[in-house]
Amino acid sequence: MQHTAPLVTLTARKRRASPMRRQETLMAVLLILPSTLGILAFAVLPIAASLGISLTDWGGLSKPNFVGLQNYATALQDPRATSALSHTLIYVLLAVPTGVIIALTLAVWINNLKSGWLRTVFRTVYYLPMVTIGVAVALLWQVLLAPQGLVNLILGWLGVHGPNWLGSPAWVLPAVAVFSVWQGSGQGIILFLASLASVPRELYEAAQLDGARPLDTFRFITLPMISPTIFLVMVLSVIGALQVFEAVLVLSNGGPGDSSTTVALYIYKTAFTFFKMGYASALAWLLAIILIGLMVVQWRNQNKWVNYDQV
Amino acid sequence: MTRSEPAPEVLTRRDVSLKARSQGSQAALLGLLTLGAVVILLPFAWMILTAFKTPAEAYTWPPVWLPAKWSVANFTQLFNTIPFARMFFNSVWTSVLIASLNILSAAPAAYAFARLRFPGQGLWFGSHLLSLMIPWQVTIIPVFLLIRYLGWYDSFTALIVPSIASGFTVFLLFQFFRSLPRSLEESVLIDGGSWFTALRHVALPAAKGAIAAAWLFSFLGNWQSFIWPLIVLQSSEKMLLPVGLLSLQNQYSVNIPVLMAGATLSTLPTVIAYMFVQRYLTDAAITSGLKG
């Protein structure tokens, strides 16, 4: 077992004389001032303002009227909002489990390579899409997913007649999920690799001496030891996927019809195409509540199955 | 040597078969991982090849792999359709500037949060964390309205000023400063030096690597940033690359090879640069995973 060293190994802080303490406070104020002003002006105050705006019918130009919780009530009955939510949830279910399983599998394979040089090569290659401009690779995938594109060519070799991915209401969300997994699995892979590298080698050696098969080793050693990271990657993926925006905007612009309009895209269009700032703010808060609620539920649930010895 | 190794020349039949099996499994792993790498790289290859094709070649079925003639006509048309060079330059200088401002504002703050004790510390640090956790959909509308109220719409000020403070960069550097051994700074303080001296001559030099990583990460984030520039910058000579590429897609005269020429030129620089700095970036990306 890895020993856990205390984070700070230093002499006990001595009580300082008060001039010293005043110097420390003054110093701290100067150091945090620029950053804190920025955070206050462009994050904290906007959060409060957004709550306020969500209680109005503000169109962005006219004078706002206070409408109480009207926007929230409207949202719950707005068929376009509920369909955007269901598209988003379908997308999450398609993209997150696939993405996490693929990232974990690839990371375990990379980790099992004996050559350190090859490990670096594969880690670098799999992370490549993460350093590109999202719009550029989305445009690329638009070409690949065209009815007569590379994806359908390869499916044809396998004897499958590929659909018109982005033009069909049934296939557009799976297509966006395929793109996102291609683009984003690198993030999961490097987190898994960092975690796998921290599993003590003696555990594997002991298992090998006991004649454990590779699958048993994975099931009874690797999986429990890296479960906090699996949990972390899952939470990050769900949070990211619930906010999917750029991919659907570029790949399908929410279409065909509304069939790939996700919550984030609907909020964006409500605010910046239709200028319903009040209503869009209420929608944004409903999304934020889902995100925060999810984080809380998952953080509580993790106690049941996450191994805390390794973080 | 803490334990004795078995003499290598005494190989039993079991050992030989184990070794063969392990070599076999290494080959199988290599094969599977190479297949995965092809899935990642083939789209990029297709993008580059398509950028050199004629429109006719790009639309034939079954698709042709190689252009009959390697022509740069698509790149010429790209530069004639949108101010691509201008957009590229805009992306470079704004990303460099914002990343540098991020570091300048974040490094001192991160140090103060990690090392000093002062009233309201938890509250101010908490605000930075809050800015990380709140989804962009919530803040983007009020910030947009504020920008419009200030008369900054369609100006680089609108792009840069709200991005100066970065909760993420503060968090990244906070993690680093907290892990730094305290003894060196303590010795500066005991010798009568100020916190400023400790920061400037001890902590900052020690943080060079972490600062480089945070800068790279911030640069990349701004280079990829899409929605905020989409909302606040409108005129094409002020556009950044991601929005510029989207506007290219909306030009009716533009065909697939021209789009791929644009995608190629905007993808390759960071991909190539990444090969050289991947170690730094990966470290920052691992820490970034911990932010959620």
Interface residues (C-beta under 8 A of the other chain):
Chain A: L7 V8 T9 L10 T11 R21 Q23 E24 T25 M27 A28 V29 L30 L31 I32 P34 S35 T36 L37 G38 I39 L40 A41 F42 A43 V44 L45 P46 I47 A49 S50 I53 G60 L106 W109 I110 N112 L113 K114 L118 F122 R123 T124 V125 Y126 Y127 L128 P129 M130 V131 T132 I133 G134 V135 A136 V137 L139 L140 W141 V143 L144 Q148 G149 L150 L153 G156 W182 Q187 I190 L191 A194 P214 L232 V233 V235 L236 I239 Q243 F245 E246 L249 V250 A264 I267 Y268 A271 F272 M277 A280 S281 L283 A284 W285 L287 A288 L291 I292 M295
Chain B: S25 Q26 L29 L30 L32 L33 G36 A37 V39 I40 L41 L42 P43 F44 W46 M47 T50 Y59 W61 P62 P63 L104 S105 A106 P108 A109 Y111 A112 F113 L116 R117 F118 P119 Q121 W124 S127 H128 L130 S131 M133 I134 P135 W136 Q137 V138 T139 I140 I141 P142 V143 F144 L145 L146 V161 P162 I164 A165 S166 G167 V170 R178 S179 P181 R182 S183 E186 S194 W195 F196 L199 L220 W223 Q224 F226 I227 I231 L241 P242 V243 L245 L246 Q249 I256 L259 M260 G262 A263 S266 T267 T270 V271 Y274 M275 Q278 L281 T282 A285 I286 G289 L290 G292
